[in-house]
Amino acid sequence: MLDACRLEVAPAQRKFVPPVAQSLAEVYVHPDVARPRLICDGEGGPEEFYLKLGYRKRGLTDDGEYLGDMDLTG
């Protein structure tokens, strides 16, 4: 866990991604709604990560990025 807490995102991403320690604190405070996830280079990237969780590709954004969804009814 300490190695994860030492990770930093690129400066341009900092406004979108909280530090790992903050994310872990949110999971501790809200375990019923927050789940920790960590994606590192060399592990297939975010697309493979989300597909393994059960997300499905549902189209593209105007920028060419995939949109995904997950069936939460069953």
C-alpha positions in Angstrom: 0.0 0.0 0.0 2.9 2.4 0.7 4.1 1.9 -2.9 0.6 2.9 -4.1 0.6 6.0 -1.9 3.9 7.1 -3.4 2.4 7.2 -7.0 1.7 10.5 -8.5 -0.2 11.4 -11.7 1.0 13.9 -14.3 0.6 17.5 -13.2 -2.2 18.1 -15.8 -4.2 15.3 -14.2 -4.0 16.4 -10.6 -7.3 18.3 -10.8 -9.1 15.1 -11.9 -7.4 12.4 -9.7 -7.1 12.6 -5.9 -4.0 11.3 -4.1 -4.1 7.6 -3.3 -4.2 8.3 0.4 -7.3 10.4 0.0 -9.0 7.7 -2.1 -8.2 5.1 0.6 -9.6 7.4 3.3 -12.9 7.7 1.3 -13.2 3.9 1.1 -12.7 3.7 4.8 -15.4 6.3 5.5 -17.8 5.1 2.8 -17.2 1.3 2.4 -20.7 0.8 1.0 -20.2 3.0 -2.0 -16.5 3.4 -2.6 -14.2 0.7 -3.9 -10.5 1.2 -4.3 -9.0 0.6 -7.7 -5.5 1.1 -9.0 -4.3 1.0 -12.6 -0.6 1.1 -13.3 1.3 1.1 -16.6 2.1 -2.4 -17.8 -1.2 -3.8 -16.5 -3.2 -3.4 -19.7 -4.4 0.1 -19.2 -7.8 1.4 -18.2 -9.7 -0.2 -21.0 -8.7 -3.7 -20.2 -9.2 -3.0 -16.5 -12.8 -1.8 -16.8 -13.7 -4.6 -19.3 -12.5 -7.2 -16.7 -14.9 -5.5 -14.1 -17.8 -6.1 -16.4 -18.1 -2.8 -18.2 -19.3 -2.9 -21.8 -18.2 -0.6 -24.7 -21.2 1.6 -25.7 -19.9 4.0 -28.3 -17.4 6.8 -28.6 -17.1 10.3 -27.4 -16.5 13.2 -29.8 -12.8 12.8 -28.9 -12.7 9.1 -29.9 -12.7 7.7 -26.4 -14.8 4.7 -25.5 -18.0 5.1 -23.5 -18.8 2.2 -21.2 -21.6 1.1 -19.0 -22.3 -1.7 -16.5 -25.6 -3.5 -15.9 -26.4 -2.9 -12.2 -29.8 -4.6 -12.2 -28.7 -8.2 -11.8 
